[in-house]
Amino acid sequence: MTNAEQIIIEPVVTEKATMATSTTNCYTFKVSAKSNKISVAQAIKKVYPKVDVTDVRILNVHPKAKRSRYVRGAVTLKGGYKKALVTLKAGQTIDLA
């Protein structure tokens, strides 16, 4: 993977991710399934050139069952994805708005 736009899909903006951003300077991104720590760090550096990445943690979010109210046995799955937790150098921020 070479293109930064193909690696970083979108930022994750949830209550938990926002709290991690304000307390530990850790940003959460949904990334490509084929990406790794090195490619994520390089993509962040390309997209946001004024920040320095100090740490990258990657998690696989597994698919979850989605059930209908009255239908038994008909279980569909919400798709799983891969997310990256990117920690920046102290004092640096990314504007996700």
HUNOR-V596667 format. One record per pair of residues at least 6 apart in sequence whose C-alpha atoms are under 8 Angstrom apart, sorted by the first residue. I is the first residue (numbers start at 0). GAP is how many residues later the second one is. Records with the same first field share a line. If there is no record, write none. Layout:
I=GAP / GAP
This chain:
0=6 / 33 / 34 / 38
1=37
2=40
3=38 / 39 / 40 / 42 / 43
4=38
5=26
6=24 / 25 / 28 / 32 / 33 / 36
7=21 / 22 / 23 / 24 / 32 / 35 / 36
8=20 / 21 / 22 / 23
9=19 / 20 / 21
10=16 / 17 / 18 / 19 / 85
11=16 / 17 / 18
12=15
16=10 / 11
17=9
19=6 / 7
20=6
23=63
24=62 / 63 / 64 / 65 / 67 / 68
25=59 / 60 / 61 / 62
26=58 / 59 / 60
27=55 / 56 / 57 / 58
28=54 / 55 / 56 / 57
29=51 / 52 / 53 / 54
30=9 / 50 / 51 / 52 / 53
31=49 / 50
32=48 / 49
35=22
36=19 / 20 / 21
39=16 / 44
40=12 / 15 / 45
43=9
44=6 / 7 / 8
47=46
50=37 / 38 / 41 / 42 / 43
51=36 / 37 / 40
52=33 / 34 / 35 / 36
53=32 / 33 / 34 / 35
54=31 / 32 / 33
55=28 / 29 / 30 / 31
56=27 / 28 / 29
57=24 / 25 / 26 / 27
58=23 / 24 / 25
59=20 / 21 / 22 / 23
60=19 / 20 / 21 / 22
61=17 / 18 / 19
62=14 / 15 / 16 / 17 / 18
63=13 / 14 / 15 / 16
64=10 / 11 / 12 / 13
65=9 / 10 / 11 / 12
66=7 / 8 / 9
67=6 / 7
